[in-house]
Amino acid sequence: MAQVKMYCTDSCPFCRNAEKLLVSKGVEIEKIDSEENAEEFAKIAAEVGSDSVPQIFIDGKHIGGFDDLSELDMDDELDPLLGIA
């Protein structure tokens, strides 16, 4: 199973939707609160070119946000990335 890291906040509905989708696939998520870890998130945001949440990484590869994750799922590309295909 792939390693999933997600920078998020508790109040973000897109973060909750991303978590719900990933959990439905049996994936454990390392959730990192972007507000509590502001310096770390600022570095990540600069690297990926976006300071919105969630920012999702699968096995170290930047996936993007919930819309990107959802699109991968609709295109049947998410399961192989997660190692569940």
PyMOL Python script that loads the backbone (N, CA, C, O; Angstrom):
from pymol import cmd

cmd.read_pdbstr("""\
ATOM      1  N   MET A   1       0.858  -1.179   0.000  1.00  0.00           N
ATOM      2  CA  MET A   1       0.000   0.000   0.000  1.00  0.00           C
ATOM      3  C   MET A   1       0.901   1.238   0.000  1.00  0.00           C
ATOM      4  O   MET A   1       1.952   1.268   0.639  1.00  0.00           O
ATOM      5  N   ALA A   2       0.465   2.226  -0.717  1.00  0.00           N
ATOM      6  CA  ALA A   2       1.225   3.461  -0.855  1.00  0.00           C
ATOM      7  C   ALA A   2       1.202   4.276   0.438  1.00  0.00           C
ATOM      8  O   ALA A   2       0.304   4.142   1.269  1.00  0.00           O
ATOM      9  N   GLN A   3       2.213   5.115   0.574  1.00  0.00           N
ATOM     10  CA  GLN A   3       2.283   6.044   1.700  1.00  0.00           C
ATOM     11  C   GLN A   3       1.648   7.360   1.254  1.00  0.00           C
ATOM     12  O   GLN A   3       2.051   7.943   0.248  1.00  0.00           O
ATOM     13  N   VAL A   4       0.650   7.822   2.012  1.00  0.00           N
ATOM     14  CA  VAL A   4      -0.075   9.034   1.658  1.00  0.00           C
ATOM     15  C   VAL A   4       0.116  10.083   2.737  1.00  0.00           C
ATOM     16  O   VAL A   4      -0.105   9.828   3.920  1.00  0.00           O
ATOM     17  N   LYS A   5       0.531  11.267   2.309  1.00  0.00           N
ATOM     18  CA  LYS A   5       0.701  12.402   3.208  1.00  0.00           C
ATOM     19  C   LYS A   5      -0.207  13.513   2.706  1.00  0.00           C
ATOM     20  O   LYS A   5      -0.252  13.804   1.511  1.00  0.00           O
ATOM     21  N   MET A   6      -0.935  14.130   3.640  1.00  0.00           N
ATOM     22  CA  MET A   6      -1.855  15.188   3.249  1.00  0.00           C
ATOM     23  C   MET A   6      -1.711  16.373   4.191  1.00  0.00           C
ATOM     24  O   MET A   6      -1.894  16.246   5.401  1.00  0.00           O
ATOM     25  N   TYR A   7      -1.381  17.525   3.621  1.00  0.00           N
ATOM     26  CA  TYR A   7      -1.365  18.777   4.369  1.00  0.00           C
ATOM     27  C   TYR A   7      -2.788  19.309   4.341  1.00  0.00           C
ATOM     28  O   TYR A   7      -3.391  19.434   3.275  1.00  0.00           O
ATOM     29  N   CYS A   8      -3.323  19.622   5.515  1.00  0.00           N
ATOM     30  CA  CYS A   8      -4.739  19.966   5.599  1.00  0.00           C
ATOM     31  C   CYS A   8      -5.011  20.843   6.815  1.00  0.00           C
ATOM     32  O   CYS A   8      -4.116  21.158   7.599  1.00  0.00           O
ATOM     33  N   THR A   9      -6.284  21.226   6.943  1.00  0.00           N
ATOM     34  CA  THR A   9      -6.771  21.881   8.157  1.00  0.00           C
ATOM     35  C   THR A   9      -8.064  21.178   8.558  1.00  0.00           C
ATOM     36  O   THR A   9      -8.716  20.537   7.733  1.00  0.00           O
ATOM     37  N   ASP A  10      -8.422  21.305   9.823  1.00  0.00           N
ATOM     38  CA  ASP A  10      -9.640  20.661  10.316  1.00  0.00           C
ATOM     39  C   ASP A  10     -10.895  21.291   9.735  1.00  0.00           C
ATOM     40  O   ASP A  10     -11.919  20.620   9.605  1.00  0.00           O
ATOM     41  N   SER A  11     -10.834  22.555   9.388  1.00  0.00           N
ATOM     42  CA  SER A  11     -12.030  23.267   8.929  1.00  0.00           C
ATOM     43  C   SER A  11     -12.257  23.199   7.419  1.00  0.00           C
ATOM     44  O   SER A  11     -13.252  23.732   6.928  1.00  0.00           O
ATOM     45  N   CYS A  12     -11.378  22.570   6.689  1.00  0.00           N
ATOM     46  CA  CYS A  12     -11.442  22.551   5.228  1.00  0.00           C
ATOM     47  C   CYS A  12     -12.348  21.422   4.719  1.00  0.00           C
ATOM     48  O   CYS A  12     -12.061  20.249   4.959  1.00  0.00           O
ATOM     49  N   PRO A  13     -13.439  21.765   4.018  1.00  0.00           N
ATOM     50  CA  PRO A  13     -14.317  20.710   3.492  1.00  0.00           C
ATOM     51  C   PRO A  13     -13.654  19.863   2.407  1.00  0.00           C
ATOM     52  O   PRO A  13     -13.962  18.679   2.277  1.00  0.00           O
ATOM     53  N   PHE A  14     -12.750  20.453   1.630  1.00  0.00           N
ATOM     54  CA  PHE A  14     -12.042  19.686   0.606  1.00  0.00           C
ATOM     55  C   PHE A  14     -11.098  18.675   1.243  1.00  0.00           C
ATOM     56  O   PHE A  14     -10.908  17.577   0.719  1.00  0.00           O
ATOM     57  N   CYS A  15     -10.511  19.045   2.370  1.00  0.00           N
ATOM     58  CA  CYS A  15      -9.648  18.129   3.116  1.00  0.00           C
ATOM     59  C   CYS A  15     -10.462  16.938   3.622  1.00  0.00           C
ATOM     60  O   CYS A  15     -10.029  15.789   3.526  1.00  0.00           O
ATOM     61  N   ARG A  16     -11.638  17.228   4.160  1.00  0.00           N
ATOM     62  CA  ARG A  16     -12.500  16.147   4.664  1.00  0.00           C
ATOM     63  C   ARG A  16     -12.932  15.229   3.523  1.00  0.00           C
ATOM     64  O   ARG A  16     -12.975  14.010   3.691  1.00  0.00           O
ATOM     65  N   ASN A  17     -13.251  15.801   2.372  1.00  0.00           N
ATOM     66  CA  ASN A  17     -13.645  14.980   1.224  1.00  0.00           C
ATOM     67  C   ASN A  17     -12.490  14.115   0.725  1.00  0.00           C
ATOM     68  O   ASN A  17     -12.689  12.953   0.371  1.00  0.00           O
ATOM     69  N   ALA A  18     -11.296  14.676   0.700  1.00  0.00           N
ATOM     70  CA  ALA A  18     -10.120  13.907   0.285  1.00  0.00           C
ATOM     71  C   ALA A  18      -9.878  12.764   1.263  1.00  0.00           C
ATOM     72  O   ALA A  18      -9.608  11.634   0.855  1.00  0.00           O
ATOM     73  N   GLU A  19      -9.976  13.063   2.548  1.00  0.00           N
ATOM     74  CA  GLU A  19      -9.785  12.026   3.559  1.00  0.00           C
ATOM     75  C   GLU A  19     -10.839  10.929   3.405  1.00  0.00           C
ATOM     76  O   GLU A  19     -10.520   9.742   3.482  1.00  0.00           O
ATOM     77  N   LYS A  20     -12.079  11.322   3.192  1.00  0.00           N
ATOM     78  CA  LYS A  20     -13.165  10.356   3.037  1.00  0.00           C
ATOM     79  C   LYS A  20     -12.900   9.433   1.841  1.00  0.00           C
ATOM     80  O   LYS A  20     -13.083   8.220   1.938  1.00  0.00           O
ATOM     81  N   LEU A  21     -12.472  10.007   0.725  1.00  0.00           N
ATOM     82  CA  LEU A  21     -12.184   9.209  -0.464  1.00  0.00           C
ATOM     83  C   LEU A  21     -11.047   8.223  -0.206  1.00  0.00           C
ATOM     84  O   LEU A  21     -11.145   7.046  -0.551  1.00  0.00           O
ATOM     85  N   LEU A  22      -9.980   8.710   0.397  1.00  0.00           N
ATOM     86  CA  LEU A  22      -8.829   7.846   0.647  1.00  0.00           C
ATOM     87  C   LEU A  22      -9.153   6.755   1.670  1.00  0.00           C
ATOM     88  O   LEU A  22      -8.747   5.605   1.500  1.00  0.00           O
ATOM     89  N   VAL A  23      -9.874   7.107   2.715  1.00  0.00           N
ATOM     90  CA  VAL A  23     -10.251   6.120   3.734  1.00  0.00           C
ATOM     91  C   VAL A  23     -11.171   5.060   3.124  1.00  0.00           C
ATOM     92  O   VAL A  23     -11.089   3.887   3.489  1.00  0.00           O
ATOM     93  N   SER A  24     -12.042   5.463   2.202  1.00  0.00           N
ATOM     94  CA  SER A  24     -12.946   4.500   1.560  1.00  0.00           C
ATOM     95  C   SER A  24     -12.170   3.457   0.760  1.00  0.00           C
ATOM     96  O   SER A  24     -12.681   2.375   0.472  1.00  0.00           O
ATOM     97  N   LYS A  25     -10.939   3.794   0.409  1.00  0.00           N
ATOM     98  CA  LYS A  25     -10.092   2.867  -0.330  1.00  0.00           C
ATOM     99  C   LYS A  25      -9.167   2.085   0.600  1.00  0.00           C
ATOM    100  O   LYS A  25      -8.309   1.331   0.140  1.00  0.00           O
ATOM    101  N   GLY A  26      -9.345   2.268   1.913  1.00  0.00           N
ATOM    102  CA  GLY A  26      -8.557   1.529   2.894  1.00  0.00           C
ATOM    103  C   GLY A  26      -7.172   2.084   3.127  1.00  0.00           C
ATOM    104  O   GLY A  26      -6.293   1.382   3.625  1.00  0.00           O
ATOM    105  N   VAL A  27      -6.970   3.343   2.769  1.00  0.00           N
ATOM    106  CA  VAL A  27      -5.646   3.967   2.867  1.00  0.00           C
ATOM    107  C   VAL A  27      -5.499   4.687   4.203  1.00  0.00           C
ATOM    108  O   VAL A  27      -6.410   5.379   4.658  1.00  0.00           O
ATOM    109  N   GLU A  28      -4.344   4.512   4.814  1.00  0.00           N
ATOM    110  CA  GLU A  28      -4.008   5.305   6.002  1.00  0.00           C
ATOM    111  C   GLU A  28      -3.341   6.581   5.526  1.00  0.00           C
ATOM    112  O   GLU A  28      -2.526   6.564   4.603  1.00  0.00           O
ATOM    113  N   ILE A  29      -3.691   7.680   6.159  1.00  0.00           N
ATOM    114  CA  ILE A  29      -3.201   8.987   5.741  1.00  0.00           C
ATOM    115  C   ILE A  29      -2.387   9.613   6.864  1.00  0.00           C
ATOM    116  O   ILE A  29      -2.827   9.648   8.013  1.00  0.00           O
ATOM    117  N   GLU A  30      -1.217  10.100   6.533  1.00  0.00           N
ATOM    118  CA  GLU A  30      -0.465  10.928   7.465  1.00  0.00           C
ATOM    119  C   GLU A  30      -0.954  12.353   7.257  1.00  0.00           C
ATOM    120  O   GLU A  30      -0.599  13.006   6.277  1.00  0.00           O
ATOM    121  N   LYS A  31      -1.764  12.822   8.180  1.00  0.00           N
ATOM    122  CA  LYS A  31      -2.322  14.170   8.072  1.00  0.00           C
ATOM    123  C   LYS A  31      -1.422  15.152   8.819  1.00  0.00           C
ATOM    124  O   LYS A  31      -1.044  14.921   9.968  1.00  0.00           O
ATOM    125  N   ILE A  32      -1.089  16.246   8.146  1.00  0.00           N
ATOM    126  CA  ILE A  32      -0.251  17.277   8.732  1.00  0.00           C
ATOM    127  C   ILE A  32      -1.041  18.577   8.695  1.00  0.00           C
ATOM    128  O   ILE A  32      -1.413  19.061   7.626  1.00  0.00           O
ATOM    129  N   ASP A  33      -1.290  19.129   9.862  1.00  0.00           N
ATOM    130  CA  ASP A  33      -2.055  20.370   9.953  1.00  0.00           C
ATOM    131  C   ASP A  33      -1.185  21.511   9.436  1.00  0.00           C
ATOM    132  O   ASP A  33      -0.131  21.812   9.997  1.00  0.00           O
ATOM    133  N   SER A  34      -1.640  22.135   8.367  1.00  0.00           N
ATOM    134  CA  SER A  34      -0.842  23.183   7.725  1.00  0.00           C
ATOM    135  C   SER A  34      -0.729  24.439   8.579  1.00  0.00           C
ATOM    136  O   SER A  34       0.211  25.216   8.413  1.00  0.00           O
ATOM    137  N   GLU A  35      -1.674  24.647   9.487  1.00  0.00           N
ATOM    138  CA  GLU A  35      -1.618  25.819  10.362  1.00  0.00           C
ATOM    139  C   GLU A  35      -0.654  25.589  11.526  1.00  0.00           C
ATOM    140  O   GLU A  35       0.094  26.490  11.906  1.00  0.00           O
ATOM    141  N   GLU A  36      -0.674  24.385  12.085  1.00  0.00           N
ATOM    142  CA  GLU A  36       0.233  24.063  13.192  1.00  0.00           C
ATOM    143  C   GLU A  36       1.666  23.890  12.721  1.00  0.00           C
ATOM    144  O   GLU A  36       2.602  24.072  13.499  1.00  0.00           O
ATOM    145  N   ASN A  37       1.844  23.542  11.460  1.00  0.00           N
ATOM    146  CA  ASN A  37       3.170  23.335  10.873  1.00  0.00           C
ATOM    147  C   ASN A  37       3.388  24.340   9.743  1.00  0.00           C
ATOM    148  O   ASN A  37       3.732  23.973   8.620  1.00  0.00           O
ATOM    149  N   ALA A  38       3.180  25.609  10.068  1.00  0.00           N
ATOM    150  CA  ALA A  38       3.176  26.672   9.062  1.00  0.00           C
ATOM    151  C   ALA A  38       4.491  26.773   8.290  1.00  0.00           C
ATOM    152  O   ALA A  38       4.473  26.964   7.075  1.00  0.00           O
ATOM    153  N   GLU A  39       5.625  26.648   8.969  1.00  0.00           N
ATOM    154  CA  GLU A  39       6.918  26.760   8.278  1.00  0.00           C
ATOM    155  C   GLU A  39       7.097  25.624   7.280  1.00  0.00           C
ATOM    156  O   GLU A  39       7.490  25.850   6.136  1.00  0.00           O
ATOM    157  N   GLU A  40       6.810  24.411   7.717  1.00  0.00           N
ATOM    158  CA  GLU A  40       6.926  23.247   6.836  1.00  0.00           C
ATOM    159  C   GLU A  40       5.974  23.393   5.643  1.00  0.00           C
ATOM    160  O   GLU A  40       6.355  23.117   4.506  1.00  0.00           O
ATOM    161  N   PHE A  41       4.739  23.825   5.904  1.00  0.00           N
ATOM    162  CA  PHE A  41       3.767  23.975   4.822  1.00  0.00           C
ATOM    163  C   PHE A  41       4.188  25.081   3.862  1.00  0.00           C
ATOM    164  O   PHE A  41       3.977  24.958   2.655  1.00  0.00           O
ATOM    165  N   ALA A  42       4.775  26.151   4.370  1.00  0.00           N
ATOM    166  CA  ALA A  42       5.243  27.235   3.502  1.00  0.00           C
ATOM    167  C   ALA A  42       6.292  26.715   2.517  1.00  0.00           C
ATOM    168  O   ALA A  42       6.294  27.111   1.351  1.00  0.00           O
ATOM    169  N   LYS A  43       7.173  25.843   2.969  1.00  0.00           N
ATOM    170  CA  LYS A  43       8.190  25.258   2.084  1.00  0.00           C
ATOM    171  C   LYS A  43       7.530  24.384   1.023  1.00  0.00           C
ATOM    172  O   LYS A  43       7.869  24.461  -0.158  1.00  0.00           O
ATOM    173  N   ILE A  44       6.589  23.557   1.454  1.00  0.00           N
ATOM    174  CA  ILE A  44       5.878  22.682   0.523  1.00  0.00           C
ATOM    175  C   ILE A  44       5.097  23.522  -0.489  1.00  0.00           C
ATOM    176  O   ILE A  44       5.127  23.243  -1.688  1.00  0.00           O
ATOM    177  N   ALA A  45       4.403  24.543  -0.005  1.00  0.00           N
ATOM    178  CA  ALA A  45       3.598  25.404  -0.882  1.00  0.00           C
ATOM    179  C   ALA A  45       4.475  26.062  -1.943  1.00  0.00           C
ATOM    180  O   ALA A  45       4.081  26.165  -3.105  1.00  0.00           O
ATOM    181  N   ALA A  46       5.660  26.503  -1.541  1.00  0.00           N
ATOM    182  CA  ALA A  46       6.578  27.115  -2.497  1.00  0.00           C
ATOM    183  C   ALA A  46       7.041  26.092  -3.538  1.00  0.00           C
ATOM    184  O   ALA A  46       7.170  26.420  -4.717  1.00  0.00           O
ATOM    185  N   GLU A  47       7.288  24.865  -3.104  1.00  0.00           N
ATOM    186  CA  GLU A  47       7.746  23.814  -4.024  1.00  0.00           C
ATOM    187  C   GLU A  47       6.673  23.443  -5.041  1.00  0.00           C
ATOM    188  O   GLU A  47       6.972  23.259  -6.221  1.00  0.00           O
ATOM    189  N   VAL A  48       5.429  23.333  -4.591  1.00  0.00           N
ATOM    190  CA  VAL A  48       4.355  22.869  -5.483  1.00  0.00           C
ATOM    191  C   VAL A  48       3.627  24.011  -6.177  1.00  0.00           C
ATOM    192  O   VAL A  48       2.865  23.781  -7.117  1.00  0.00           O
ATOM    193  N   GLY A  49       3.854  25.233  -5.724  1.00  0.00           N
ATOM    194  CA  GLY A  49       3.242  26.386  -6.359  1.00  0.00           C
ATOM    195  C   GLY A  49       1.798  26.646  -5.961  1.00  0.00           C
ATOM    196  O   GLY A  49       1.047  27.277  -6.704  1.00  0.00           O
ATOM    197  N   SER A  50       1.413  26.157  -4.787  1.00  0.00           N
ATOM    198  CA  SER A  50       0.052  26.382  -4.307  1.00  0.00           C
ATOM    199  C   SER A  50       0.044  26.362  -2.784  1.00  0.00           C
ATOM    200  O   SER A  50       0.654  25.496  -2.158  1.00  0.00           O
ATOM    201  N   ASP A  51      -0.665  27.339  -2.195  1.00  0.00           N
ATOM    202  CA  ASP A  51      -0.749  27.362  -0.740  1.00  0.00           C
ATOM    203  C   ASP A  51      -2.149  26.998  -0.249  1.00  0.00           C
ATOM    204  O   ASP A  51      -2.517  27.308   0.885  1.00  0.00           O
ATOM    205  N   SER A  52      -2.924  26.340  -1.110  1.00  0.00           N
ATOM    206  CA  SER A  52      -4.252  25.889  -0.704  1.00  0.00           C
ATOM    207  C   SER A  52      -4.152  24.486  -0.098  1.00  0.00           C
ATOM    208  O   SER A  52      -3.178  23.766  -0.315  1.00  0.00           O
ATOM    209  N   VAL A  53      -5.164  24.127   0.652  1.00  0.00           N
ATOM    210  CA  VAL A  53      -5.236  22.783   1.211  1.00  0.00           C
ATOM    211  C   VAL A  53      -6.476  22.095   0.674  1.00  0.00           C
ATOM    212  O   VAL A  53      -7.467  22.756   0.366  1.00  0.00           O
ATOM    213  N   PRO A  54      -6.432  20.784   0.559  1.00  0.00           N
ATOM    214  CA  PRO A  54      -5.316  19.912   0.902  1.00  0.00           C
ATOM    215  C   PRO A  54      -4.236  19.910  -0.183  1.00  0.00           C
ATOM    216  O   PRO A  54      -4.487  20.244  -1.341  1.00  0.00           O
ATOM    217  N   GLN A  55      -3.050  19.530   0.224  1.00  0.00           N
ATOM    218  CA  GLN A  55      -1.977  19.191  -0.703  1.00  0.00           C
ATOM    219  C   GLN A  55      -1.648  17.735  -0.395  1.00  0.00           C
ATOM    220  O   GLN A  55      -1.265  17.397   0.724  1.00  0.00           O
ATOM    221  N   ILE A  56      -1.802  16.883  -1.397  1.00  0.00           N
ATOM    222  CA  ILE A  56      -1.724  15.438  -1.213  1.00  0.00           C
ATOM    223  C   ILE A  56      -0.509  14.884  -1.946  1.00  0.00           C
ATOM    224  O   ILE A  56      -0.224  15.246  -3.088  1.00  0.00           O
ATOM    225  N   PHE A  57       0.195  13.995  -1.252  1.00  0.00           N
ATOM    226  CA  PHE A  57       1.360  13.317  -1.809  1.00  0.00           C
ATOM    227  C   PHE A  57       1.155  11.815  -1.671  1.00  0.00           C
ATOM    228  O   PHE A  57       0.781  11.333  -0.601  1.00  0.00           O
ATOM    229  N   ILE A  58       1.398  11.076  -2.747  1.00  0.00           N
ATOM    230  CA  ILE A  58       1.337   9.622  -2.707  1.00  0.00           C
ATOM    231  C   ILE A  58       2.719   9.107  -3.047  1.00  0.00           C
ATOM    232  O   ILE A  58       3.242   9.358  -4.133  1.00  0.00           O
ATOM    233  N   ASP A  59       3.307   8.378  -2.099  1.00  0.00           N
ATOM    234  CA  ASP A  59       4.683   7.881  -2.236  1.00  0.00           C
ATOM    235  C   ASP A  59       5.635   8.999  -2.651  1.00  0.00           C
ATOM    236  O   ASP A  59       6.512   8.805  -3.493  1.00  0.00           O
ATOM    237  N   GLY A  60       5.448  10.169  -2.046  1.00  0.00           N
ATOM    238  CA  GLY A  60       6.332  11.298  -2.285  1.00  0.00           C
ATOM    239  C   GLY A  60       6.009  12.095  -3.538  1.00  0.00           C
ATOM    240  O   GLY A  60       6.602  13.152  -3.755  1.00  0.00           O
ATOM    241  N   LYS A  61       5.086  11.620  -4.374  1.00  0.00           N
ATOM    242  CA  LYS A  61       4.721  12.323  -5.607  1.00  0.00           C
ATOM    243  C   LYS A  61       3.561  13.265  -5.303  1.00  0.00           C
ATOM    244  O   LYS A  61       2.553  12.860  -4.724  1.00  0.00           O
ATOM    245  N   HIS A  62       3.716  14.516  -5.697  1.00  0.00           N
ATOM    246  CA  HIS A  62       2.665  15.502  -5.462  1.00  0.00           C
ATOM    247  C   HIS A  62       1.495  15.219  -6.388  1.00  0.00           C
ATOM    248  O   HIS A  62       1.650  15.168  -7.608  1.00  0.00           O
ATOM    249  N   ILE A  63       0.317  15.035  -5.791  1.00  0.00           N
ATOM    250  CA  ILE A  63      -0.904  14.766  -6.541  1.00  0.00           C
ATOM    251  C   ILE A  63      -1.680  16.052  -6.771  1.00  0.00           C
ATOM    252  O   ILE A  63      -2.276  16.241  -7.831  1.00  0.00           O
ATOM    253  N   GLY A  64      -1.675  16.930  -5.787  1.00  0.00           N
ATOM    254  CA  GLY A  64      -2.431  18.178  -5.852  1.00  0.00           C
ATOM    255  C   GLY A  64      -3.476  18.197  -4.758  1.00  0.00           C
ATOM    256  O   GLY A  64      -3.249  17.692  -3.659  1.00  0.00           O
ATOM    257  N   GLY A  65      -4.626  18.783  -5.062  1.00  0.00           N
ATOM    258  CA  GLY A  65      -5.693  18.902  -4.081  1.00  0.00           C
ATOM    259  C   GLY A  65      -6.787  17.879  -4.297  1.00  0.00           C
ATOM    260  O   GLY A  65      -6.599  16.888  -5.003  1.00  0.00           O
ATOM    261  N   PHE A  66      -7.944  18.128  -3.676  1.00  0.00           N
ATOM    262  CA  PHE A  66      -9.043  17.187  -3.771  1.00  0.00           C
ATOM    263  C   PHE A  66      -9.535  17.017  -5.203  1.00  0.00           C
ATOM    264  O   PHE A  66      -9.815  15.897  -5.631  1.00  0.00           O
ATOM    265  N   ASP A  67      -9.642  18.112  -5.949  1.00  0.00           N
ATOM    266  CA  ASP A  67     -10.119  17.998  -7.338  1.00  0.00           C
ATOM    267  C   ASP A  67      -9.202  17.088  -8.147  1.00  0.00           C
ATOM    268  O   ASP A  67      -9.675  16.276  -8.943  1.00  0.00           O
ATOM    269  N   ASP A  68      -7.899  17.220  -7.946  1.00  0.00           N
ATOM    270  CA  ASP A  68      -6.933  16.382  -8.659  1.00  0.00           C
ATOM    271  C   ASP A  68      -7.070  14.924  -8.242  1.00  0.00           C
ATOM    272  O   ASP A  68      -7.033  14.022  -9.079  1.00  0.00           O
ATOM    273  N   LEU A  69      -7.227  14.704  -6.956  1.00  0.00           N
ATOM    274  CA  LEU A  69      -7.395  13.353  -6.421  1.00  0.00           C
ATOM    275  C   LEU A  69      -8.669  12.718  -6.984  1.00  0.00           C
ATOM    276  O   LEU A  69      -8.660  11.568  -7.421  1.00  0.00           O
ATOM    277  N   SER A  70      -9.738  13.468  -6.967  1.00  0.00           N
ATOM    278  CA  SER A  70     -11.016  12.991  -7.469  1.00  0.00           C
ATOM    279  C   SER A  70     -10.938  12.668  -8.957  1.00  0.00           C
ATOM    280  O   SER A  70     -11.486  11.661  -9.407  1.00  0.00           O
ATOM    281  N   GLU A  71     -10.268  13.507  -9.707  1.00  0.00           N
ATOM    282  CA  GLU A  71     -10.108  13.267 -11.147  1.00  0.00           C
ATOM    283  C   GLU A  71      -9.331  11.975 -11.410  1.00  0.00           C
ATOM    284  O   GLU A  71      -9.684  11.197 -12.295  1.00  0.00           O
ATOM    285  N   LEU A  72      -8.273  11.759 -10.630  1.00  0.00           N
ATOM    286  CA  LEU A  72      -7.520  10.514 -10.757  1.00  0.00           C
ATOM    287  C   LEU A  72      -8.425   9.317 -10.495  1.00  0.00           C
ATOM    288  O   LEU A  72      -8.344   8.303 -11.188  1.00  0.00           O
ATOM    289  N   ASP A  73      -9.284   9.442  -9.495  1.00  0.00           N
ATOM    290  CA  ASP A  73     -10.196   8.352  -9.162  1.00  0.00           C
ATOM    291  C   ASP A  73     -11.187   8.115 -10.302  1.00  0.00           C
ATOM    292  O   ASP A  73     -11.425   6.970 -10.686  1.00  0.00           O
ATOM    293  N   MET A  74     -11.763   9.183 -10.840  1.00  0.00           N
ATOM    294  CA  MET A  74     -12.732   9.044 -11.940  1.00  0.00           C
ATOM    295  C   MET A  74     -12.092   8.447 -13.195  1.00  0.00           C
ATOM    296  O   MET A  74     -12.754   7.760 -13.972  1.00  0.00           O
ATOM    297  N   ASP A  75     -10.803   8.717 -13.383  1.00  0.00           N
ATOM    298  CA  ASP A  75     -10.083   8.199 -14.549  1.00  0.00           C
ATOM    299  C   ASP A  75      -9.468   6.820 -14.284  1.00  0.00           C
ATOM    300  O   ASP A  75      -8.689   6.320 -15.095  1.00  0.00           O
ATOM    301  N   ASP A  76      -9.818   6.211 -13.150  1.00  0.00           N
ATOM    302  CA  ASP A  76      -9.294   4.893 -12.753  1.00  0.00           C
ATOM    303  C   ASP A  76      -7.775   4.870 -12.653  1.00  0.00           C
ATOM    304  O   ASP A  76      -7.145   3.848 -12.926  1.00  0.00           O
ATOM    305  N   GLU A  77      -7.188   5.999 -12.262  1.00  0.00           N
ATOM    306  CA  GLU A  77      -5.731   6.079 -12.116  1.00  0.00           C
ATOM    307  C   GLU A  77      -5.300   6.131 -10.648  1.00  0.00           C
ATOM    308  O   GLU A  77      -4.114   6.006 -10.346  1.00  0.00           O
ATOM    309  N   LEU A  78      -6.257   6.314  -9.740  1.00  0.00           N
ATOM    310  CA  LEU A  78      -5.912   6.456  -8.329  1.00  0.00           C
ATOM    311  C   LEU A  78      -5.537   5.112  -7.703  1.00  0.00           C
ATOM    312  O   LEU A  78      -4.531   5.015  -7.001  1.00  0.00           O
ATOM    313  N   ASP A  79      -6.328   4.090  -7.951  1.00  0.00           N
ATOM    314  CA  ASP A  79      -6.053   2.791  -7.330  1.00  0.00           C
ATOM    315  C   ASP A  79      -4.656   2.275  -7.633  1.00  0.00           C
ATOM    316  O   ASP A  79      -3.976   1.810  -6.718  1.00  0.00           O
ATOM    317  N   PRO A  80      -4.193   2.338  -8.896  1.00  0.00           N
ATOM    318  CA  PRO A  80      -2.816   1.903  -9.152  1.00  0.00           C
ATOM    319  C   PRO A  80      -1.772   2.714  -8.386  1.00  0.00           C
ATOM    320  O   PRO A  80      -0.771   2.168  -7.924  1.00  0.00           O
ATOM    321  N   LEU A  81      -2.012   4.028  -8.253  1.00  0.00           N
ATOM    322  CA  LEU A  81      -1.079   4.853  -7.484  1.00  0.00           C
ATOM    323  C   LEU A  81      -1.051   4.444  -6.017  1.00  0.00           C
ATOM    324  O   LEU A  81      -0.011   4.505  -5.361  1.00  0.00           O
ATOM    325  N   LEU A  82      -2.209   4.027  -5.514  1.00  0.00           N
ATOM    326  CA  LEU A  82      -2.304   3.613  -4.119  1.00  0.00           C
ATOM    327  C   LEU A  82      -1.843   2.173  -3.915  1.00  0.00           C
ATOM    328  O   LEU A  82      -1.710   1.718  -2.780  1.00  0.00           O
ATOM    329  N   GLY A  83      -1.603   1.466  -4.997  1.00  0.00           N
ATOM    330  CA  GLY A  83      -1.162   0.083  -4.889  1.00  0.00           C
ATOM    331  C   GLY A  83      -2.286  -0.887  -4.562  1.00  0.00           C
ATOM    332  O   GLY A  83      -2.053  -1.941  -3.969  1.00  0.00           O
ATOM    333  N   ILE A  84      -3.512  -0.528  -4.953  1.00  0.00           N
ATOM    334  CA  ILE A  84      -4.647  -1.411  -4.658  1.00  0.00           C
ATOM    335  C   ILE A  84      -5.331  -1.903  -5.926  1.00  0.00           C
ATOM    336  O   ILE A  84      -6.448  -2.418  -5.873  1.00  0.00           O
ATOM    337  N   ALA A  85      -4.670  -1.748  -7.054  1.00  0.00           N
ATOM    338  CA  ALA A  85      -5.274  -2.193  -8.323  1.00  0.00           C
ATOM    339  C   ALA A  85      -5.000  -3.648  -8.576  1.00  0.00           C
ATOM    340  O   ALA A  85      -5.431  -4.190  -9.594  1.00  0.00           O
TER     341      ALA A  85
END
""", "prot")
cmd.dss("prot")
cmd.show_as("cartoon", "prot")
cmd.util.cbc("prot")
cmd.orient("prot")
